[in-house]
């Protein structure tokens, strides 16, 4: 059986997820989606996907249909996370005789208008499973346990909040964390890691030793050094920091 992976190279959720999927599953071929200006200035780490076929995407369609069709030819299964990007892709996969596995985020699930005859759906948890198509399988996302070879001894109380790229609706609950830090009364150390240059202005209590790590962290597994992760997240979906912190032995 030949397996294909549709990947992203940025240091963001889909980039990390598909990188770890490649490390875990060793696909036969990788299609690396180039988001162009839509990447928001984030560098694409092509070195994480050696031998990958690049595919420029404009937000609606792949620029080179023939190149994507050639990549699909001969593959039995193709894995993609959250989206298939171009709604024509499932149909192309069916014509090539393969199947597409889409690891969906229930809060962003969109499938109207596409040829779904060759699609198999996976969800990372049972959260909102009833809103997904019948037959959706629960398959956890890959967590890199090999990056944490031994459990650590950490001093308490120390907390981590992964803000990531601040998305619409304060997705990771960063504003809620900052509001809470203005009300605490016991000394604690808190690290917040936003990819944006800065956080909203906040006043934390004097007993809080606050550390901001801005701009993202290349070796992301080095983030998980505190005793506990605080993540008042609005959506469940593919919440990689929660899975990664659990893999590192942190309390959640």
C-alpha positions as CSV (number, residue, x, y, z in Angstrom):
1,X,0.0,0.0,0.0
2,X,1.3,3.4,-0.9
3,X,0.5,6.3,1.4
4,X,0.6,10.0,0.6
5,X,0.6,13.0,3.0
6,X,-0.6,16.6,2.3
7,X,1.5,18.7,4.5
8,X,2.2,22.3,5.6
9,X,5.6,23.6,6.6
10,X,4.9,26.6,8.9
11,X,5.4,26.5,12.6
12,X,1.7,26.5,13.3
13,X,-0.9,23.9,14.1
14,X,-1.2,22.2,10.7
15,X,2.6,22.4,10.1
16,X,3.4,20.7,13.4
17,X,0.7,18.1,13.1
18,X,1.7,17.1,9.5
19,X,5.4,17.1,10.4
20,X,4.8,14.7,13.3
21,X,2.5,12.6,11.1
22,X,5.4,12.3,8.7
23,X,7.8,11.3,11.5
24,X,5.3,8.7,12.8
25,X,4.0,7.2,9.5
26,X,6.8,7.6,7.0
27,X,4.6,8.2,3.9
28,X,5.7,7.2,0.4
29,X,5.0,10.7,-1.0
30,X,4.4,14.2,0.5
31,X,2.6,17.1,-1.2
32,X,3.8,20.3,0.6
33,X,1.2,23.1,0.3
34,X,2.7,26.5,-0.4
35,X,0.3,29.1,0.9
36,X,2.2,32.0,-0.6
37,X,1.1,35.3,0.9
38,X,-1.6,33.5,2.9
39,X,1.1,32.0,5.1
40,X,1.2,35.3,6.9
41,X,5.0,35.6,6.8
42,X,5.7,32.3,8.5
43,X,8.6,30.5,7.0
44,X,7.9,27.1,5.4
45,X,10.3,24.4,6.7
46,X,10.8,22.4,3.5
47,X,13.7,20.6,5.2
48,X,11.1,18.7,7.4
49,X,9.7,17.1,4.2
50,X,12.6,16.0,2.0
51,X,11.6,15.1,-1.5
52,X,8.2,16.6,-1.2
53,X,6.3,17.9,-4.2
54,X,5.5,21.7,-3.8
55,X,1.9,22.8,-4.6
56,X,1.1,26.5,-4.7
57,X,-2.4,27.2,-3.3
58,X,-4.2,30.6,-3.6
59,X,-6.8,30.0,-1.0
60,X,-9.3,28.3,-3.4
61,X,-7.4,26.2,-5.9
62,X,-4.0,24.6,-6.6
63,X,-2.2,26.5,-9.2
64,X,-1.0,23.4,-11.1
65,X,-3.8,20.8,-11.4
66,X,-1.7,18.4,-13.5
67,X,1.1,18.4,-10.9
68,X,-1.3,17.5,-8.1
69,X,-3.0,14.8,-10.2
70,X,0.4,13.3,-11.1
71,X,1.3,13.2,-7.3
72,X,-2.0,11.4,-6.5
73,X,-1.5,8.7,-9.2
74,X,-0.7,5.3,-7.7
75,X,-1.4,6.3,-4.1
76,X,-3.8,4.1,-2.2
77,X,-4.5,6.4,0.7
78,X,-3.9,10.2,1.2
79,X,-3.9,11.8,4.6
80,X,-4.8,15.5,5.1
81,X,-5.4,17.5,8.3
82,X,-8.4,19.8,8.6
83,X,-8.9,20.5,4.9
84,X,-8.3,19.1,1.5
85,X,-7.6,22.7,0.3
86,X,-9.0,22.5,-3.2
87,X,-12.5,21.0,-3.2
88,X,-11.7,19.2,-6.5
89,X,-9.0,17.1,-4.7
90,X,-11.3,14.3,-3.4
91,X,-12.6,13.8,-6.9
92,X,-9.1,13.7,-8.3
93,X,-8.2,11.1,-5.7
94,X,-11.3,9.0,-6.6
95,X,-10.4,9.1,-10.3
96,X,-6.8,8.0,-9.4
97,X,-8.3,5.0,-7.5
98,X,-7.2,6.1,-4.0
99,X,-9.0,7.2,-0.8
100,X,-8.6,10.4,1.1
101,X,-8.5,10.5,4.9
102,X,-9.4,13.9,6.4
103,X,-8.5,14.5,10.1
104,X,-11.2,17.1,10.8
105,X,-11.6,19.8,13.3
106,X,-15.3,19.7,14.1
107,X,-15.5,23.5,14.7
108,X,-14.3,24.2,11.2
109,X,-15.9,21.3,9.4
110,X,-16.9,22.2,5.8
111,X,-17.7,19.6,3.2
112,X,-20.6,20.9,1.1
113,X,-20.0,20.9,-2.7
114,X,-17.2,18.4,-2.8
115,X,-17.2,14.8,-4.2
116,X,-17.1,12.8,-1.0
117,X,-17.3,9.3,-2.4
118,X,-13.6,8.7,-1.8
119,X,-13.4,10.4,1.7
120,X,-12.9,8.7,5.1
121,X,-13.3,11.0,8.1
122,X,-11.3,10.9,11.3
123,X,-11.9,13.0,14.4
124,X,-9.2,13.5,17.1
125,X,-11.6,13.1,20.0
126,X,-15.3,12.3,20.6
127,X,-16.0,16.1,21.0
128,X,-18.8,17.1,18.6
129,X,-18.6,13.7,17.0
130,X,-22.4,13.7,16.4
131,X,-22.0,16.7,14.1
132,X,-19.7,14.8,11.7
133,X,-20.7,12.3,9.0
134,X,-21.8,8.8,10.0
135,X,-18.9,6.4,10.2
136,X,-16.4,9.0,11.4
137,X,-13.6,7.3,13.3
138,X,-11.9,8.7,16.4
139,X,-8.2,8.6,15.8
140,X,-5.9,10.7,18.1
141,X,-3.3,13.0,16.6
142,X,0.3,11.9,16.8
143,X,2.2,13.0,19.9
144,X,6.0,12.9,19.8
145,X,6.7,10.9,23.0
146,X,10.2,10.3,21.8
147,X,11.0,14.0,22.3
148,X,10.6,13.5,26.0
149,X,12.7,10.5,26.9
150,X,12.4,10.8,30.7
151,X,9.9,12.4,33.1
152,X,11.1,15.7,34.6
153,X,11.0,17.0,38.1
154,X,9.6,20.5,38.1
155,X,9.1,22.9,40.9
156,X,5.5,24.1,41.6
157,X,3.7,26.3,41.1
158,X,4.8,27.0,37.6
159,X,2.4,27.3,34.7
160,X,2.5,27.4,30.9
161,X,-0.1,29.0,28.5
162,X,0.5,28.5,24.8
163,X,-1.2,31.5,23.1
164,X,0.0,30.6,19.6
165,X,-1.1,32.9,16.9
166,X,-4.0,35.0,18.3
167,X,-6.9,33.9,16.2
168,X,-10.5,35.3,16.0
169,X,-12.5,34.7,19.1
170,X,-9.4,34.5,21.4
171,X,-9.3,30.8,20.5
172,X,-6.8,29.6,23.1
173,X,-8.3,31.7,25.9
174,X,-5.3,34.0,26.3
175,X,-7.5,36.9,27.5
176,X,-9.1,34.7,30.1
177,X,-5.6,33.7,31.4
178,X,-4.5,37.3,31.6
179,X,-7.7,38.3,33.5
180,X,-7.1,35.4,35.9
181,X,-3.5,36.5,36.6
182,X,-4.7,39.9,37.8
183,X,-6.7,38.2,40.6
184,X,-4.3,35.5,42.0
185,X,-3.0,36.0,45.6
186,X,-0.2,33.4,45.9
187,X,3.2,33.6,44.3
188,X,3.6,31.7,41.0
189,X,5.7,31.6,37.9
190,X,3.8,31.8,34.5
191,X,5.2,31.5,31.0
192,X,3.1,32.6,28.0
193,X,4.2,31.8,24.5
194,X,2.6,33.9,21.8
195,X,3.7,33.8,18.1
196,X,2.4,37.4,17.7
197,X,4.9,40.1,18.8
198,X,2.9,41.1,21.8
199,X,-0.1,40.3,24.0
200,X,-3.0,42.6,24.9
201,X,-2.1,45.0,27.6
202,X,-2.6,43.3,31.0
203,X,-2.0,44.0,34.6
204,X,-1.0,40.9,36.5
205,X,-0.8,40.6,40.3
206,X,2.5,41.5,41.9
207,X,2.9,37.9,43.1
208,X,3.1,36.6,39.5
209,X,6.5,36.2,37.9
210,X,5.4,36.5,34.2
211,X,7.7,35.4,31.3
212,X,6.7,36.1,27.7
213,X,8.4,34.0,24.9
214,X,7.3,35.8,21.7
215,X,7.8,34.8,18.1
216,X,7.3,31.1,18.4
217,X,9.8,28.3,19.4
218,X,11.4,26.2,16.7
219,X,12.0,23.2,18.9
220,X,8.5,23.4,20.2
221,X,8.8,20.4,22.6
222,X,11.1,22.6,24.7
223,X,8.1,24.6,25.7
224,X,6.8,22.0,28.1
225,X,9.0,22.5,31.2
226,X,6.5,23.8,33.7
227,X,4.3,21.8,36.2
228,X,1.0,22.5,34.5
229,X,-0.6,23.7,31.2
230,X,-3.4,26.3,31.5
231,X,-5.5,26.3,28.4
232,X,-9.1,27.6,28.7
233,X,-9.6,26.8,25.0
234,X,-12.9,27.7,23.2
235,X,-12.6,24.8,20.8
236,X,-11.5,21.1,21.2
237,X,-10.5,20.2,17.7
238,X,-6.8,19.4,17.0
239,X,-5.5,21.0,20.2
240,X,-1.9,20.1,19.9
241,X,-0.6,21.9,23.0
242,X,-2.9,19.8,25.2
243,X,-1.7,16.6,23.7
244,X,1.9,17.6,23.7
245,X,1.8,18.8,27.3
246,X,0.2,15.5,28.3
247,X,3.0,13.6,26.4
248,X,5.6,15.6,28.3
249,X,4.1,14.6,31.7
250,X,2.6,18.0,32.6
251,X,-0.7,18.4,34.5
252,X,-3.5,19.9,32.4
